[in-house]
Amino acid sequence: MPYVPSIPLAPVTLDDVKAHLRIDFDLEDGLIEQYILAATQIAEQALNREILFRSDDMALARSIEEVPPTVKQFILCEVGDMYAHRELNEQGTYNVFHKHLLDPYIMYNRPVEETL
């Protein structure tokens, strides 16, 4: 059975993201938190597994401290792109340099779970 993501636990904090984006106000915290969840779901879909364990025995980490720095950096960059390009148009650009940060952790041959 393929991995089906549920609502993720965030492997980066709001404070991590605000420091990364150099934001020192609270006005857009709700928006940034939505971007964190979206970026985490994008990462989990690409990895074909949970980043932080919720129910997936193949999760990448059991605690936020165990999440590889490159995975955290992917999420920070993804949130940064979402924040900077909230209203893409035909002249907008979307950076993709960070897309390969997840490559070492992708499960390409995830074992199929047996069902009764």
matplotlib code that plots the C-alpha trace (Angstrom):
import matplotlib.pyplot as plt

x = [0.0, 1.5, 2.2, -0.8, 0.2, -1.9, -1.6, 2.1, 4.0, 6.3, 10.0, 10.7, 9.3, 7.6, 10.7, 13.0, 11.1, 10.8, 14.6, 15.2, 12.9, 14.2, 10.8, 10.5, 6.7, 3.8, 1.2, 1.6, 2.3, -0.9, 0.0, 3.6, 2.3, 0.1, 3.2, 5.1, 2.4, 2.2, 5.9, 6.1, 3.4, 5.3, 8.4, 6.6, 5.0, 8.4, 10.0, 7.1, 7.1, 6.5, 9.3, 8.4, 6.8, 3.0, 2.0, 4.5, 7.1, 9.3, 9.3, 12.5, 12.8, 11.2, 12.0, 12.6, 16.3, 16.7, 15.4, 18.4, 19.5, 19.0, 15.3, 14.8, 16.5, 14.2, 11.2, 12.7, 13.4, 10.0, 8.3, 10.5, 9.4, 5.7, 6.1, 8.0, 5.8, 2.3, 0.8, 2.6, 1.8, 3.2, 6.3, 6.8, 9.6, 9.8, 13.2, 13.8, 17.5, 16.5, 14.4, 17.3, 17.9, 15.5, 17.0, 19.1, 16.0, 13.5, 12.0, 11.8, 11.1, 8.8, 7.8, 4.2, 2.3, 0.3, -3.5, -5.7]
y = [0.0, 3.4, 6.0, 8.3, 11.4, 12.7, 16.1, 16.4, 17.4, 20.2, 19.5, 23.2, 25.8, 29.1, 30.8, 28.8, 30.0, 33.6, 33.7, 32.2, 34.8, 37.6, 38.4, 40.1, 40.8, 38.5, 39.8, 36.9, 34.0, 32.2, 32.3, 31.2, 28.3, 27.2, 27.4, 25.2, 22.5, 22.7, 22.5, 19.5, 17.7, 18.4, 16.9, 13.9, 13.2, 13.4, 11.2, 8.7, 8.6, 10.7, 13.0, 12.9, 9.7, 9.7, 6.3, 5.3, 2.8, 4.0, 7.6, 9.5, 10.6, 10.1, 13.6, 17.0, 16.8, 13.7, 15.3, 15.7, 19.3, 19.0, 18.1, 21.1, 23.3, 22.0, 23.0, 26.4, 27.0, 25.8, 28.1, 31.0, 30.4, 30.2, 33.4, 35.3, 34.1, 34.1, 35.5, 33.8, 35.1, 34.3, 36.5, 35.0, 32.7, 29.8, 28.7, 25.0, 24.8, 23.2, 20.3, 17.8, 18.3, 15.4, 13.0, 10.9, 10.2, 9.3, 5.8, 4.6, 0.9, 1.2, -2.3, -3.2, -3.9, -7.1, -6.8, -9.5]
z = [0.0, -0.9, 1.7, 2.2, 4.1, 7.0, 8.6, 9.4, 12.5, 11.6, 11.5, 11.7, 14.0, 13.3, 14.9, 12.6, 9.5, 10.7, 11.3, 7.9, 6.3, 8.5, 9.7, 13.1, 13.3, 14.1, 11.6, 9.1, 11.6, 10.6, 6.9, 7.6, 9.7, 6.7, 4.5, 7.0, 6.9, 3.1, 2.7, 5.1, 3.1, -0.1, 1.4, 2.8, -0.5, -2.3, 0.4, 0.3, 4.1, 7.2, 8.3, 12.0, 13.2, 13.6, 12.4, 9.7, 10.8, 7.9, 9.2, 8.8, 12.4, 15.8, 17.1, 15.6, 16.7, 14.5, 11.3, 8.9, 8.3, 4.6, 5.0, 7.4, 4.8, 2.1, 4.1, 4.9, 1.2, 0.2, 2.7, 1.6, -2.0, -1.0, 1.0, -1.7, -4.6, -3.1, -6.3, -9.2, -12.6, -16.0, -15.3, -11.8, -11.1, -8.7, -7.4, -7.6, -6.5, -3.2, -4.7, -4.6, -0.8, -0.2, -2.6, -0.1, 2.0, -0.7, -0.4, -4.0, -3.2, -0.2, 1.0, 0.3, 3.5, 3.6, 4.1, 5.4]

ax = plt.figure().add_subplot(projection="3d")
ax.plot(x, y, z, "-o")
ax.set_aspect("equal")
plt.show()
